[in-house]
Amino acid sequence: MIVKTLEDVRGTKGDMHTKNWSSVRFLHAEDGMGYSVTDTHLHPGCDLVIEYKNHLEACYCIEGEGSIEDLKVGKVHRLLPGTIYVLDKHDRHRLRSTNGCRIICTFAPALSGGEVHRADGSYAPAPASGKASAKAAKPKRAAGKAKAKAKSRAKARPRVAAKKRARR
């Protein structure tokens, strides 16, 4: 079981501050959950263009107000307490808050803890996650399946031989 408080995370690599936002990242890749949970404050005047190319994100607004614009279609949605937005297609978006906004976010795969947005608005892939590790895992799974199949065949061979002898 993992239990952390806001005070546990303050002053650690999960306590991030930039000009536009501050974020307390409760869960990181090292926690082994496969996703991160953050408590993020968009500062008054925040205006960010973001595109998470390596992560999926869901955010739930709990305080303040802001807006999120889907830059592909130009549609703007208000963010008020009780609003969730989900970036399920690595959506390029603009996040704004005039007077400040607090959102609880989840990221998958998990963040390493100290990420800041790169020039293209994304976070770098987490180490040992994302496409590279999925590709690395496929040969291991295939090897495991091949071993299981060979083991199954080996068990079946004595029965086949016994059936052949019985037919003679």
C-alpha positions in Angstrom: 0.0 0.0 0.0 1.2 3.5 -0.8 0.1 6.4 1.3 1.5 9.9 0.8 0.4 13.3 2.0 0.9 16.7 0.4 3.6 17.4 3.0 5.4 14.1 2.1 5.8 15.3 -1.5 6.7 19.0 -0.8 10.4 19.7 -1.4 10.9 16.4 -3.4 11.4 15.9 -7.2 7.6 15.6 -7.3 7.1 19.2 -6.2 7.4 21.1 -9.5 7.0 24.9 -10.0 7.1 26.9 -13.3 5.9 30.3 -14.4 2.5 28.9 -15.5 1.8 26.1 -13.0 2.8 24.3 -9.9 2.3 20.6 -9.5 2.6 18.1 -6.7 3.1 14.7 -8.2 2.0 12.0 -5.8 2.8 8.9 -7.9 5.8 8.4 -10.1 7.1 5.6 -12.3 9.2 4.3 -9.4 6.0 3.6 -7.5 5.2 0.9 -10.0 1.6 1.8 -10.6 1.9 2.6 -14.3 0.3 6.0 -13.9 0.9 9.3 -12.1 -1.5 11.4 -10.0 -0.9 15.1 -9.6 -2.5 18.1 -7.8 -1.8 20.9 -10.3 -2.4 24.6 -9.9 -2.6 26.7 -13.0 -1.4 30.2 -12.0 -3.4 33.3 -12.9 -2.6 34.3 -16.5 -1.6 30.7 -17.4 -1.6 30.2 -21.2 0.0 27.0 -22.4 0.0 25.0 -25.7 0.6 21.4 -24.8 0.7 18.1 -26.7 1.5 15.0 -24.7 2.9 12.8 -27.4 4.1 10.1 -24.9 1.4 10.2 -22.3 -2.4 10.1 -22.0 -3.9 12.5 -19.4 -7.2 13.0 -17.6 -7.8 16.1 -15.5 -10.6 16.9 -13.0 -11.1 20.6 -12.1 -11.7 21.1 -8.3 -11.2 24.9 -7.9 -11.1 28.1 -9.9 -11.8 28.3 -13.6 -10.1 28.2 -16.9 -10.5 26.9 -20.4 -9.1 24.2 -22.7 -9.1 24.5 -26.4 -8.9 21.6 -28.8 -6.4 23.0 -31.3 -7.3 20.5 -34.0 -10.9 21.7 -34.2 -10.7 25.1 -32.5 -13.4 24.3 -29.9 -13.0 25.9 -26.5 -14.4 24.3 -23.3 -14.8 26.0 -19.9 -13.1 24.4 -17.0 -15.1 24.8 -13.7 -15.2 22.7 -10.6 -16.8 19.4 -11.5 -15.4 19.3 -15.1 -13.2 16.6 -16.4 -11.2 16.6 -19.6 -9.5 13.6 -21.1 -6.7 13.8 -23.7 -7.3 10.3 -25.1 -5.7 11.0 -28.5 -2.6 12.9 -27.5 -4.6 16.0 -28.3 -2.8 19.2 -28.9 -4.5 21.8 -26.7 -4.3 25.3 -25.2 -4.8 25.5 -21.5 -5.7 28.9 -20.0 -6.7 30.3 -16.6 -7.3 34.0 -15.9 -7.6 33.8 -12.2 -6.1 30.4 -11.4 -7.4 26.8 -11.5 -6.7 23.6 -9.6 -6.9 20.3 -11.3 -6.2 16.7 -10.3 -4.5 14.9 -13.1 -3.6 11.4 -14.0 -0.9 10.5 -16.6 -0.2 7.1 -18.2 2.4 6.0 -18.5 3.7 7.3 -15.2 5.9 10.4 -15.0 9.3 10.1 -13.5 8.6 13.1 -11.3 10.7 16.0 -12.5 9.4 16.6 -16.0 8.8 20.0 -17.5 7.3 20.6 -20.9 9.7 20.5 -23.8 9.6 23.0 -26.6 6.9 21.0 -28.5 4.7 21.0 -25.4 5.3 17.4 -24.5 7.0 15.5 -21.7 9.8 13.1 -22.6 8.9 9.4 -22.5 9.3 7.9 -19.0 12.4 5.6 -18.7 11.4 2.0 -19.2 8.0 2.9 -20.4 6.2 3.8 -23.6 6.8 2.3 -27.0 10.3 1.1 -26.4 9.5 -1.0 -23.4 6.4 -2.4 -25.1 8.5 -3.5 -28.0 11.1 -5.0 -25.6 8.4 -6.9 -23.8 7.0 -8.5 -27.0 10.0 -10.8 -27.6 9.9 -11.9 -24.0 6.2 -12.7 -24.2 6.8 -14.6 -27.5 9.7 -16.5 -26.0 7.5 -17.5 -23.0 4.7 -18.6 -25.3 7.2 -20.7 -27.4 8.5 -22.4 -24.2 5.0 -23.2 -23.0 4.1 -24.6 -26.5 7.3 -26.8 -26.5 6.5 -28.0 -23.0 3.0 -28.9 -24.0 4.3 -30.8 -27.1 6.8 -32.7 -24.9 4.0 -33.8 -22.6 1.9 -34.9 -25.6 4.7 -37.0 -27.2 4.5 -40.0 -24.8 0.7 -40.2 -25.3 1.2 -40.1 -29.1 3.8 -42.9 -29.0 1.6 -45.0 -26.7 -1.3 -44.6 -29.2 0.9 -45.7 -32.1 2.1 -48.8 -30.2 -1.5 -49.7 -29.3 -2.5 -49.5 -33.0 0.2 -52.1 -34.0 
